[in-house]
Amino acid sequence: MDAGTAGAIAGSVVGLMGGVVGTWFGVANTSRPRERGVAIRLAALTWAWLAVVVAWMLLAPRPWNQAAQLMTLPALLAIPRMNRRLARARFEDQAGS
């Protein structure tokens, strides 16, 4: 195994661990049940979407596998919408208390 392959594997593992830790703390830092439910659903949808994109990159033949990189844009552009949904759930929980 050369240094490039080892670096790619190490970088992927560190990136995946960062995503898991970020998801864990994102869900753990919610204070209300409805907000926590929304956070869990959004995290699961995001992880599933990115798993499909990675599978497409690894399994599709060239040049179609390179188009999978464009499919990360919907996840990136959905972040403000997800934040609004979490804020709405937080507001509804506070109003109901």
N, CA and C atoms as a LAMMPS dump frame, in Angstrom:
ITEM: TIMESTEP
0
ITEM: NUMBER OF ATOMS
291
ITEM: BOX BOUNDS ff ff ff
-5.0000000000000000e+02 5.0000000000000000e+02
-5.0000000000000000e+02 5.0000000000000000e+02
-5.0000000000000000e+02 5.0000000000000000e+02
ITEM: ATOMS id mol type element x y z
1 1 1 N 0.857 -1.167 0
2 1 2 C 0 0 0
3 1 3 C 0.909 1.237 0
4 2 1 N 0.653 2.142 -0.925
5 2 2 C 1.465 3.342 -0.988
6 2 3 C 0.905 4.431 -0.081
7 3 1 N 1.632 5.526 0.023
8 3 2 C 1.251 6.599 0.943
9 3 3 C -0.061 7.265 0.535
10 4 1 N -0.32 7.363 -0.76
11 4 2 C -1.561 7.983 -1.216
12 4 3 C -2.785 7.192 -0.813
13 5 1 N -2.719 5.881 -0.948
14 5 2 C -3.846 5.027 -0.561
15 5 3 C -4.056 5.065 0.943
16 6 1 N -2.956 5.006 1.695
17 6 2 C -3.067 5.061 3.158
18 6 3 C -3.659 6.398 3.597
19 7 1 N -3.245 7.482 2.967
20 7 2 C -3.796 8.791 3.298
21 7 3 C -5.272 8.899 2.961
22 8 1 N -5.676 8.308 1.835
23 8 2 C -7.086 8.329 1.447
24 8 3 C -7.937 7.559 2.444
25 9 1 N -7.436 6.406 2.865
26 9 2 C -8.19 5.601 3.84
27 9 3 C -8.259 6.326 5.18
28 10 1 N -7.126 6.855 5.635
29 10 2 C -7.108 7.564 6.92
30 10 3 C -8.003 8.803 6.879
31 11 1 N -7.948 9.549 5.796
32 11 2 C -8.794 10.733 5.666
33 11 3 C -10.27 10.393 5.647
34 12 1 N -10.613 9.296 4.982
35 12 2 C -12.01 8.873 4.938
36 12 3 C -12.497 8.46 6.314
37 13 1 N -11.668 7.729 7.041
38 13 2 C -12.062 7.284 8.382
39 13 3 C -12.224 8.482 9.323
40 14 1 N -11.282 9.418 9.274
41 14 2 C -11.372 10.598 10.127
42 14 3 C -12.603 11.434 9.756
43 15 1 N -12.876 11.588 8.468
44 15 2 C -14.058 12.329 8.04
45 15 3 C -15.349 11.676 8.474
46 16 1 N -15.417 10.366 8.367
47 16 2 C -16.607 9.639 8.802
48 16 3 C -16.803 9.768 10.303
49 17 1 N -15.707 9.648 11.059
50 17 2 C -15.811 9.801 12.515
51 17 3 C -16.262 11.215 12.88
52 18 1 N -15.789 12.217 12.16
53 18 2 C -16.231 13.583 12.402
54 18 3 C -17.714 13.758 12.135
55 19 1 N -18.209 13.123 11.079
56 19 2 C -19.641 13.185 10.789
57 19 3 C -20.474 12.512 11.855
58 20 1 N -19.997 11.371 12.361
59 20 2 C -20.73 10.661 13.419
60 20 3 C -20.75 11.49 14.701
61 21 1 N -19.599 12.053 15.071
62 21 2 C -19.536 12.871 16.292
63 21 3 C -20.403 14.121 16.136
64 22 1 N -20.345 14.759 14.977
65 22 2 C -21.177 15.938 14.743
66 22 3 C -22.662 15.629 14.798
67 23 1 N -23.055 14.489 14.24
68 23 2 C -24.464 14.076 14.3
69 23 3 C -24.876 13.798 15.738
70 24 1 N -24.003 13.098 16.458
71 24 2 C -24.302 12.757 17.854
72 24 3 C -24.524 14.024 18.688
73 25 1 N -23.612 14.973 18.603
74 25 2 C -23.755 16.193 19.387
75 25 3 C -24.897 17.066 18.883
76 26 1 N -25.17 17.041 17.589
77 26 2 C -26.301 17.794 17.061
78 26 3 C -27.62 17.302 17.623
79 27 1 N -27.753 15.993 17.789
80 27 2 C -28.981 15.431 18.363
81 27 3 C -28.974 15.585 19.884
82 28 1 N -27.815 15.392 20.503
83 28 2 C -27.731 15.462 21.964
84 28 3 C -27.967 16.875 22.488
85 29 1 N -27.684 17.887 21.709
86 29 2 C -27.846 19.266 22.168
87 29 3 C -29.247 19.814 21.955
88 30 1 N -30.17 18.994 21.525
89 30 2 C -31.561 19.45 21.439
90 30 3 C -32.174 19.36 22.828
91 31 1 N -33.105 20.26 23.105
92 31 2 C -33.639 20.315 24.461
93 31 3 C -35.086 19.847 24.563
94 32 1 N -35.757 19.73 23.475
95 32 2 C -37.183 19.378 23.508
96 32 3 C -37.426 18.11 22.698
97 33 1 N -38.473 17.354 23.039
98 33 2 C -38.731 16.085 22.34
99 33 3 C -39.039 16.252 20.854
100 34 1 N -39.844 17.22 20.496
101 34 2 C -40.192 17.412 19.083
102 34 3 C -38.96 17.84 18.289
103 35 1 N -38.173 18.723 18.871
104 35 2 C -36.949 19.164 18.219
105 35 3 C -35.985 17.993 18.032
106 36 1 N -35.889 17.129 19.03
107 36 2 C -35.009 15.953 18.934
108 36 3 C -35.493 15.006 17.832
109 37 1 N -36.796 14.812 17.74
110 37 2 C -37.341 13.955 16.689
111 37 3 C -37.044 14.484 15.305
112 38 1 N -37.199 15.786 15.132
113 38 2 C -36.9 16.399 13.833
114 38 3 C -35.411 16.281 13.529
115 39 1 N -34.565 16.505 14.53
116 39 2 C -33.116 16.411 14.323
117 39 3 C -32.713 14.992 13.928
118 40 1 N -33.302 13.994 14.549
119 40 2 C -32.99 12.6 14.222
120 40 3 C -33.432 12.263 12.796
121 41 1 N -34.637 12.694 12.43
122 41 2 C -35.12 12.431 11.071
123 41 3 C -34.245 13.101 10.021
124 42 1 N -33.88 14.367 10.253
125 42 2 C -33.05 15.08 9.285
126 42 3 C -31.655 14.467 9.19
127 43 1 N -31.102 14.043 10.32
128 43 2 C -29.786 13.398 10.293
129 43 3 C -29.849 12.08 9.536
130 44 1 N -30.899 11.302 9.767
131 44 2 C -31.038 10.017 9.07
132 44 3 C -31.198 10.231 7.562
133 45 1 N -31.986 11.215 7.181
134 45 2 C -32.159 11.505 5.752
135 45 3 C -30.844 11.965 5.113
136 46 1 N -30.098 12.786 5.815
137 46 2 C -28.827 13.268 5.287
138 46 3 C -27.828 12.128 5.137
139 47 1 N -27.713 11.269 6.158
140 47 2 C -26.798 10.13 6.079
141 47 3 C -27.211 9.188 4.951
142 48 1 N -28.509 8.951 4.789
143 48 2 C -28.973 8.063 3.718
144 48 3 C -28.66 8.663 2.349
145 49 1 N -28.908 9.956 2.182
146 49 2 C -28.632 10.625 0.909
147 49 3 C -27.145 10.531 0.57
148 50 1 N -26.287 10.823 1.537
149 50 2 C -24.859 10.777 1.269
150 50 3 C -24.371 9.349 1.038
151 51 1 N -24.994 8.357 1.666
152 51 2 C -24.64 6.953 1.404
153 51 3 C -24.98 6.578 -0.039
154 52 1 N -26.113 7.064 -0.526
155 52 2 C -26.486 6.796 -1.924
156 52 3 C -25.491 7.462 -2.871
157 53 1 N -25.088 8.679 -2.562
158 53 2 C -24.127 9.386 -3.409
159 53 3 C -22.791 8.645 -3.435
160 54 1 N -22.32 8.195 -2.278
161 54 2 C -21.043 7.473 -2.23
162 54 3 C -21.15 6.144 -2.975
163 55 1 N -22.273 5.446 -2.812
164 55 2 C -22.463 4.186 -3.53
165 55 3 C -22.47 4.438 -5.036
166 56 1 N -23.116 5.509 -5.467
167 56 2 C -23.138 5.861 -6.889
168 56 3 C -21.719 6.138 -7.383
169 57 1 N -20.932 6.87 -6.589
170 57 2 C -19.565 7.168 -6.997
171 57 3 C -18.725 5.902 -7.13
172 58 1 N -18.931 4.954 -6.243
173 58 2 C -18.101 3.751 -6.242
174 58 3 C -18.565 2.694 -7.242
175 59 1 N -19.857 2.643 -7.532
176 59 2 C -20.393 1.558 -8.344
177 59 3 C -20.691 1.923 -9.797
178 60 1 N -20.919 3.179 -10.08
179 60 2 C -21.27 3.572 -11.445
180 60 3 C -20.014 3.607 -12.322
181 61 1 N -20.174 3.283 -13.598
182 61 2 C -19.007 3.337 -14.493
183 61 3 C -18.654 4.788 -14.843
184 62 1 N -17.418 4.96 -15.283
185 62 2 C -16.991 6.284 -15.73
186 62 3 C -17.765 6.666 -16.975
187 63 1 N -18.128 7.833 -17.243
188 63 2 C -17.977 9.077 -16.515
189 63 3 C -19.149 9.361 -15.588
190 64 1 N -20.101 8.405 -15.492
191 64 2 C -21.304 8.644 -14.689
192 64 3 C -20.993 8.759 -13.2
193 65 1 N -19.937 8.098 -12.738
194 65 2 C -19.626 8.186 -11.32
195 65 3 C -19.158 9.591 -10.937
196 66 1 N -18.612 10.331 -11.872
197 66 2 C -18.172 11.693 -11.568
198 66 3 C -19.351 12.642 -11.414
199 67 1 N -20.478 12.313 -12.02
200 67 2 C -21.672 13.144 -11.874
201 67 3 C -22.261 13.05 -10.475
202 68 1 N -21.886 12.033 -9.713
203 68 2 C -22.402 11.881 -8.348
204 68 3 C -21.974 13.039 -7.461
205 69 1 N -20.872 13.669 -7.782
206 69 2 C -20.417 14.812 -6.985
207 69 3 C -21.433 15.946 -7.02
208 70 1 N -22.147 16.065 -8.128
209 70 2 C -23.176 17.104 -8.222
210 70 3 C -24.358 16.826 -7.302
211 71 1 N -24.529 15.563 -6.922
212 71 2 C -25.662 15.202 -6.073
213 71 3 C -25.439 15.567 -4.605
214 72 1 N -24.251 16.075 -4.274
215 72 2 C -24.056 16.597 -2.92
216 72 3 C -24.638 17.999 -2.783
217 73 1 N -24.889 18.672 -3.904
218 73 2 C -25.45 20.019 -3.854
219 73 3 C -26.833 20.079 -3.206
220 74 1 N -27.757 19.149 -3.488
221 74 2 C -29.053 19.236 -2.803
222 74 3 C -28.926 19.157 -1.282
223 75 1 N -28.009 18.336 -0.784
224 75 2 C -27.803 18.259 0.659
225 75 3 C -27.268 19.582 1.187
226 76 1 N -26.337 20.165 0.465
227 76 2 C -25.759 21.443 0.88
228 76 3 C -26.813 22.555 0.85
229 77 1 N -27.615 22.583 -0.194
230 77 2 C -28.627 23.642 -0.319
231 77 3 C -29.816 23.422 0.612
232 78 1 N -29.978 22.225 1.153
233 78 2 C -31.088 21.942 2.063
234 78 3 C -30.787 22.353 3.5
235 79 1 N -29.559 22.716 3.807
236 79 2 C -29.201 23.058 5.191
237 79 3 C -30.032 24.219 5.735
238 80 1 N -30.218 25.333 5.02
239 80 2 C -31.06 26.408 5.579
240 80 3 C -32.509 25.948 5.834
241 81 1 N -33.032 25.12 4.943
242 81 2 C -34.394 24.611 5.143
243 81 3 C -34.469 23.721 6.38
244 82 1 N -33.443 22.882 6.578
245 82 2 C -33.405 22.029 7.765
246 82 3 C -33.317 22.867 9.034
247 83 1 N -32.519 23.924 9.001
248 83 2 C -32.408 24.806 10.159
249 83 3 C -33.731 25.491 10.47
250 84 1 N -34.466 25.9 9.432
251 84 2 C -35.783 26.506 9.662
252 84 3 C -36.752 25.503 10.263
253 85 1 N -36.69 24.249 9.798
254 85 2 C -37.57 23.215 10.326
255 85 3 C -37.27 22.941 11.804
256 86 1 N -35.988 22.908 12.156
257 86 2 C -35.612 22.727 13.557
258 86 3 C -36.051 23.915 14.405
259 87 1 N -35.902 25.127 13.897
260 87 2 C -36.328 26.317 14.638
261 87 3 C -37.838 26.318 14.839
262 88 1 N -38.579 25.883 13.828
263 88 2 C -40.037 25.816 13.963
264 88 3 C -40.442 24.789 15.018
265 89 1 N -39.77 23.629 15.032
266 89 2 C -40.068 22.613 16.044
267 89 3 C -39.727 23.134 17.433
268 90 1 N -38.613 23.846 17.57
269 90 2 C -38.232 24.424 18.863
270 90 3 C -39.271 25.439 19.319
271 91 1 N -39.742 26.293 18.388
272 91 2 C -40.739 27.311 18.722
273 91 3 C -42.066 26.645 19.129
274 92 1 N -42.484 25.625 18.403
275 92 2 C -43.737 24.939 18.734
276 92 3 C -43.657 24.249 20.091
277 93 1 N -42.491 23.694 20.402
278 93 2 C -42.322 23.069 21.728
279 93 3 C -42.366 24.11 22.834
280 94 1 N -41.741 25.259 22.612
281 94 2 C -41.756 26.311 23.635
282 94 3 C -43.147 26.893 23.792
283 95 1 N -43.884 27.022 22.711
284 95 2 C -45.235 27.565 22.782
285 95 3 C -46.181 26.59 23.483
286 96 1 N -45.926 25.293 23.324
287 96 2 C -46.779 24.282 23.945
288 96 3 C -46.498 24.089 25.417
289 97 1 N -45.336 24.544 25.914
290 97 2 C -44.984 24.334 27.324
291 97 3 C -45.685 25.279 28.242
